[in-house]
Amino acid sequence: MNPKNLPSLAALVLAAAAALAGCDRTAAPGGTASAPPDRAPSAAAVTPPAAAPAAEPPAPTASAAATPPEEEGDPQTAESATPPVNPNLSFGRLAGLHRAPDGLRLTASAAIVVEADGGKVLYQKNEKAVLPIASLTKLMTGLVIAQAGLPMDEMLTITQDDVDTARNSRSRLRVGTSLPRGEALHLALMSSENRAAHALGRTFPGGLQAFVDAMNNQARALGLESTTFVDPTGLSNRNQSNVRDLALLAGAASRHALLREYSTTPRYQAAFGKRTLQYVNSNRLVKDPDWEILLQKTGYIVEAGQCLAMRTRMGGREVILVLLDAGSKASRSADAQRLRRWVVAEAAGARSRTS
């Protein structure tokens, strides 16, 4: 997608409003919440024009005794690499996608639940809307690393190139820190560690651009027709996809045992010389006994809102759930809970009808 070819923001919002007019996304017979395909917003309808990022100072490091942030990759300010007209609103909310009616009253601008085996769609909302995906990007970062066959015990060193100077996102990996590739992948997936994810791409054979090329080549191989990557962290709002593509990506990632394990670790202790750091999973639901999560990734930048992708068991079957642009961390979890209750209720109803 070339930002120079995008229309003005006013035209984008009008286009999105027209696309949503009369749209009904309540649960359809047979258990699928959907809208007519020709009313789904296009990529141009939800993506304001891009601009050059503004530099910010490097993120301060934290001591070993400090309470670990819930998500290492969360920007500490409301600054965005490509500021929308309202810097506190995501692209989806600027376009009004979150207001599309759906039977569960989700706060997310886009959502999908599909059966992990077979891909049957159980629920969907704005499934074709192409939006920034923030750190859900790291699922593809992990998939490329897992398939490359690189030694997981090879030591990587964090350099100044890995420091995010555009958003001032959190990281406790100081420049000069060395860690095994496997540990960098672990921290990137469970705690959304941006410097770890960037180092994974930077040290890939051929360098960072070769890694980004591999990400996009893998997207094409998986049939992700609306997905684009420009970095391995998700800090760029030009990393974009829709929930339908992301469900395919989560399914592919979940076939790798290492990615399942690393993404769902509740807590992890990392030792870097004399420093010992405690990391926690960015997804609170992994510690919830009511959930059985097999793979997960959260994400957030201003333009993307709160995002989530999971493979989980519910209603007696494995499903993949994706949310884009929920209003807050709390509403992201609440949306997931609503979808879970709906899927469980639908499964119970199906069993009673066949008994």
C-alpha positions as a printed Julia matrix, in Angstrom:
355×3 Matrix{Float64}:
   0.0     0.0    0.0
   1.48    3.36  -1.1
   0.43    6.11   1.37
   0.74    8.71  -1.39
  -2.17    7.07  -3.21
  -4.57    7.25  -0.27
  -7.48    9.77  -0.33
  -8.02   12.52   2.23
  -9.14   11.64   5.74
 -12.53   13.3    5.18
 -13.11   11.12   2.14
 -12.01    8.05   4.07
 -14.42    8.63   6.92
 -17.27    9.35   4.5
 -16.47    6.16   2.61
 -16.46    4.16   5.82
 -19.74    5.73   6.92
 -21.32    4.82   3.61
 -20.01    1.27   3.93
 -21.53    0.94   7.38
 -24.9     2.48   6.54
 -27.63   -0.08   7.01
 -25.09   -2.71   7.98
 -26.51   -5.5   10.18
 -23.92   -7.62  12.0
 -26.14   -9.43  14.45
 -25.84  -13.19  14.71
 -27.19  -14.8   11.58
 -29.0   -18.14  11.49
 -26.54  -20.94  11.9
 -24.41  -19.04  14.38
 -22.46  -16.61  12.19
 -22.57  -12.86  12.76
 -21.87  -11.24   9.44
 -22.61   -8.48   6.97
 -22.99   -8.6    3.2
 -19.48   -8.92   1.73
 -19.94   -5.88  -0.52
 -20.41   -3.66   2.53
 -17.15   -4.55   4.21
 -14.84   -1.54   4.49
 -11.84   -1.51   2.22
  -8.27   -0.81   3.24
  -8.53    2.72   1.87
 -11.65    3.33   3.93
  -9.87    2.88   7.22
  -6.29    4.06   6.71
  -5.47    7.77   7.0
  -2.48    9.08   5.06
   0.97    8.26   6.44
   3.61   10.78   7.49
   7.21   10.63   8.61
   7.77    9.51  12.23
   8.88   12.01  14.83
  11.91   11.09  16.9
  11.55   10.44  20.62
  14.27    9.77  23.2
  15.13    6.12  23.93
  12.98    4.38  26.53
  14.48    4.46  30.04
  15.63    1.14  31.39
  14.13   -0.32  34.55
  15.91   -1.89  37.48
  15.64   -5.58  38.21
  13.52   -4.85  41.28
  10.96   -2.79  39.34
   7.49   -4.16  38.76
   7.44   -5.52  35.2
   5.05   -3.77  32.82
   2.13   -5.85  31.64
   3.2    -5.4   28.04
   6.76   -4.48  27.18
   5.71   -3.19  23.77
   3.16   -0.61  24.94
   4.17    2.91  23.96
   4.56    5.13  27.02
   3.01    8.16  25.33
   0.11    8.79  22.98
   2.54    9.71  20.22
   2.07    7.83  16.96
   4.49    7.34  14.11
   1.78    8.56  11.75
  -0.51   10.84  13.78
  -4.2    10.65  12.9
  -6.26   13.85  13.06
  -7.17   12.98  16.65
  -3.97   11.46  18.11
  -5.98    9.55  20.73
  -8.16    7.66  18.24
  -7.34    4.55  16.28
  -7.84    4.3   12.53
 -10.86    2.04  13.09
 -12.52    4.48  15.46
 -11.82    7.41  13.18
 -13.7     5.5   10.49
 -16.52    4.52  12.88
 -16.01    0.78  12.42
 -16.54    0.06  16.12
 -20.11    1.33  15.78
 -21.1    -1.38  13.3
 -23.99   -3.21  15.03
 -23.32   -6.74  16.18
 -25.31   -9.03  18.41
 -22.71   -9.11  21.18
 -22.07   -5.35  21.34
 -18.34   -5.82  21.0
 -16.16   -2.75  21.48
 -13.69   -4.01  18.86
 -13.83   -2.56  15.36
 -13.28   -6.02  13.84
 -13.58   -9.55  15.19
 -13.71  -13.16  14.08
 -14.03  -16.62  15.61
 -13.31  -19.62  13.4
 -12.96  -23.33  14.03
  -9.27  -24.17  14.16
  -9.84  -27.37  12.2
 -11.68  -26.67   8.97
 -11.91  -22.89   9.25
 -15.68  -22.64   9.66
 -16.56  -19.06  10.6
 -18.62  -18.91  13.78
 -18.76  -15.15  14.28
 -17.43  -12.14  12.42
 -17.6    -8.37  12.42
 -15.98   -6.14   9.79
 -13.94   -9.16   8.76
 -12.54   -7.51   5.62
 -11.51   -4.21   7.21
  -7.74   -3.75   6.87
  -6.32   -2.11   9.99
  -2.97   -1.7   11.78
  -2.23   -4.83  13.82
   0.45   -3.63  16.27
   2.27   -6.49  18.03
   0.13   -9.21  16.45
   2.93   -8.76  13.91
   5.13  -10.81  16.25
   3.18  -13.95  15.37
   4.69  -13.69  11.89
   8.08  -12.77  13.39
   7.94  -15.96  15.43
   6.72  -18.05  12.5
   9.58  -16.92  10.25
  12.14  -17.62  12.99
  10.62  -21.02  13.78
  10.71  -22.07  10.12
  14.2   -20.73   9.42
  15.92  -23.42  11.47
  18.38  -20.96  13.02
  20.16  -22.09  16.21
  18.1   -21.01  19.21
  21.16  -20.97  21.45
  23.04  -18.48  19.27
  23.71  -15.3   21.24
  22.21  -12.02  20.02
  23.27   -8.62  21.33
  20.88   -5.68  21.64
  22.27   -2.65  19.8
  21.2     0.96  19.37
  19.54   -0.09  16.12
  17.01   -2.04  18.2
  15.97    1.01  20.25
  12.57    2.46  19.36
  13.1     6.21  19.01
   9.72    6.9   17.34
   7.29    5.82  20.05
   9.45    5.47  23.16
   8.04    1.99  23.73
   9.03    0.18  26.89
  12.0    -2.16  27.02
  14.17   -3.38  29.85
  16.75   -4.88  27.49
  19.62   -2.43  27.68
  21.86   -1.8   24.71
  24.7    -4.28  25.02
  22.56   -7.02  26.59
  23.26  -10.46  25.12
  20.71  -13.27  25.12
  20.08  -16.48  23.16
  17.87  -16.25  20.08
  15.37  -18.56  21.78
  15.09  -16.27  24.78
  14.62  -13.23  22.54
  11.77  -15.06  20.8
  10.29  -16.03  24.16
  10.25  -12.44  25.42
   8.91  -11.1   22.11
   5.94  -13.48  22.17
   4.96  -13.58  25.85
   5.79  -10.01  26.88
   5.83   -8.26  23.49
   9.47   -7.18  23.9
  10.17   -4.87  20.97
  13.96   -4.77  21.17
  14.01   -8.56  21.26
  11.75   -8.76  18.21
  13.79   -6.19  16.3
  17.01   -8.03  17.14
  15.5   -11.24  15.76
  14.91   -9.49  12.44
  18.19   -7.58  12.38
  20.29  -10.73  12.93
  18.41  -12.79  10.31
  20.6   -13.98   7.41
  20.69  -11.05   4.97
  19.66   -8.52   7.61
  16.47   -6.73   8.55
  15.13   -6.15   5.04
  15.63   -9.81   4.19
  13.62  -10.68   7.3
  10.77   -8.33   6.37
  10.8    -9.82   2.86
  10.56  -13.29   4.42
   7.57  -12.13   6.49
   5.73  -10.91   3.41
   6.68  -13.99   1.4
   5.28  -16.18   4.17
   2.11  -14.09   4.19
   1.64  -14.74   0.48
   2.34  -18.46   0.97
  -0.38  -18.64   3.63
  -2.86  -16.83   1.38
  -2.97  -13.66   3.48
  -4.21  -11.43   0.68
  -4.75   -8.27   2.76
  -1.63   -8.39   4.93
   1.51   -6.25   4.75
   4.57   -6.11   7.02
   7.26   -3.43   7.17
   8.96   -4.34  10.47
   9.19   -7.29  12.9
   7.81   -5.44  15.94
   4.45   -3.98  14.9
   5.44   -0.46  15.93
   4.74    0.78  12.41
   1.09    1.43  11.58
   1.89    0.16   8.07
   1.88   -3.39   9.42
  -1.72   -4.09   8.46
  -4.13   -6.97   8.03
  -7.73   -8.03   8.59
  -9.12  -10.5   11.11
  -9.69  -13.15   8.48
  -6.01  -13.17   7.48
  -4.89  -13.03  11.1
  -6.94  -16.12  11.92
  -4.99  -17.96   9.21
  -1.71  -16.63  10.61
  -2.59  -17.68  14.17
  -3.51  -21.12  12.9
  -0.18  -21.51  11.11
   1.78  -20.26  14.14
  -0.09  -22.59  16.48
   1.24  -25.61  14.61
   4.68  -24.91  16.09
   5.03  -26.24  19.64
   7.72  -23.69  20.48
   5.48  -20.76  19.56
   2.61  -22.22  21.58
   4.85  -22.64  24.61
   6.59  -19.27  24.41
   3.43  -17.25  23.78
   1.47  -18.72  26.7
   4.1   -18.69  29.46
   2.46  -16.82  32.38
   5.73  -15.63  33.98
   9.41  -15.85  33.08
  12.62  -14.94  34.9
  15.53  -13.81  32.74
  19.09  -13.37  34.0
  21.37  -10.88  32.24
  24.69  -10.87  34.04
  24.01   -9.57  37.54
  20.49   -8.46  36.59
  17.5   -10.73  37.03
  14.27   -9.54  35.46
  10.76  -10.84  35.96
   8.53  -10.85  32.88
   4.78  -11.42  32.84
   2.53  -12.38  29.97
   0.86   -9.43  28.27
  -2.44  -11.38  28.12
  -4.13  -11.67  31.49
  -6.37  -14.44  30.22
  -3.49  -16.97  30.23
  -3.76  -16.99  34.03
  -7.55  -17.31  34.04
  -8.55  -20.91  34.94
 -11.68  -20.6   32.81
  -9.54  -20.29  29.68
  -7.44  -22.95  27.96
  -5.22  -20.9   25.66
  -2.94  -22.77  23.27
  -1.38  -19.75  21.51
  -1.86  -16.03  22.0
  -0.56  -12.58  21.14
  -1.68   -9.14  22.23
  -0.91   -5.81  20.6
  -1.32   -2.08  20.98
  -0.35    1.14  19.29
  -2.63    4.18  19.14
  -3.56    3.62  15.5
  -4.42   -0.06  16.08
  -6.19    0.08  19.43
  -6.09   -3.0   21.63
  -5.64   -6.2   19.61
  -5.72   -9.92  20.43
  -5.25  -13.22  18.61
  -5.66  -16.61  20.32
  -6.07  -20.28  19.65
  -8.14  -21.67  22.5
 -10.59  -24.41  23.45
 -14.21  -23.44  24.04
 -17.52  -25.18  23.61
 -15.8   -28.54  23.16
 -13.69  -27.47  20.19
 -10.57  -25.52  19.33
 -11.18  -22.11  17.84
  -9.16  -19.11  16.74
 -10.33  -15.74  18.01
  -9.07  -12.39  16.7
  -9.98   -8.88  17.87
  -8.75   -5.64  16.31
  -9.15   -2.2   17.83
 -10.88   -2.88  21.13
 -11.28    0.25  23.22
  -9.05   -0.69  26.17
  -7.28   -3.65  27.74
 -10.32   -4.28  29.91
 -12.73   -4.13  26.97
 -10.4    -6.37  24.93
 -10.73   -9.05  27.62
 -14.46   -8.36  27.95
 -14.96   -8.81  24.2
 -13.11  -12.12  24.35
 -15.31  -13.23  27.25
 -18.47  -12.29  25.35
 -17.34  -14.29  22.34
 -16.45  -17.25  24.52
 -19.86  -17.28  26.22
 -21.57  -17.0   22.83
 -19.59  -19.89  21.31
 -20.19  -22.1   24.38
 -23.92  -21.32  24.3
 -24.14  -22.02  20.57
 -22.33  -25.35  21.04
 -24.68  -26.33  23.87
 -27.69  -25.4   21.75
 -26.4   -27.47  18.82
 -25.93  -30.5   21.07
 -29.43  -30.2   22.5
 -30.94  -29.96  19.03
 -29.25  -33.19  17.94
 -29.96  -35.19  21.12
